[in-house]
Amino acid sequence: MAGRKAIATWNGGLKDGKGTVALGSGLFEGAFSFETRMGDEPGTNPENCWGRRLPAATRWHSVATLEGSGTPAKSVKTGAKVHLGKDDAGFVIKGIDLSVVADVAGFDDTAFQAIAEKDSRECPISEALTGTKITLSAKLA
């Protein structure tokens, strides 16, 4: 599979600077700033990015699992709320609340709960959040 990429740029200082983040596909570009991350200013932030990735990946995983079990879903809606907080080391993602609502005809709730739990742990983005190796190439311009 092809690698996916995104590019973020930043100009200025931490509190007075502005930035943008863009998907390599060109389908999304959004502005971000100190206030879009720490305040209520409209725009995006890194936590929004994780909040978009996790529900999309979990949804794909759930659709595939349900279809593979012979009970395809009519619809699956997922959402995420990412909690940014602070600890002794600085800012950290304290947790992510993930929600899944699926319309699956004739499917047992207990079985769906088991599938949703498994899919929330095993989708590629969930697995990445547990400790993916990150390689870095850094240089000064």
Secondary structure, 3 states (H helix, E strand, C coil): CCCCCEEEEEECCCCCCEEEEEECCCCCEEEEEHHHHHCCCCCCCHHHHHHHHHHHHHHHHHHHHHHHCCCCCCEEEEEEEEEEEEECCEEEEEEEEEEEEEECCCCCHHHHHHHHHHHHHHCHHHHHCCCCCCCCCCCCC
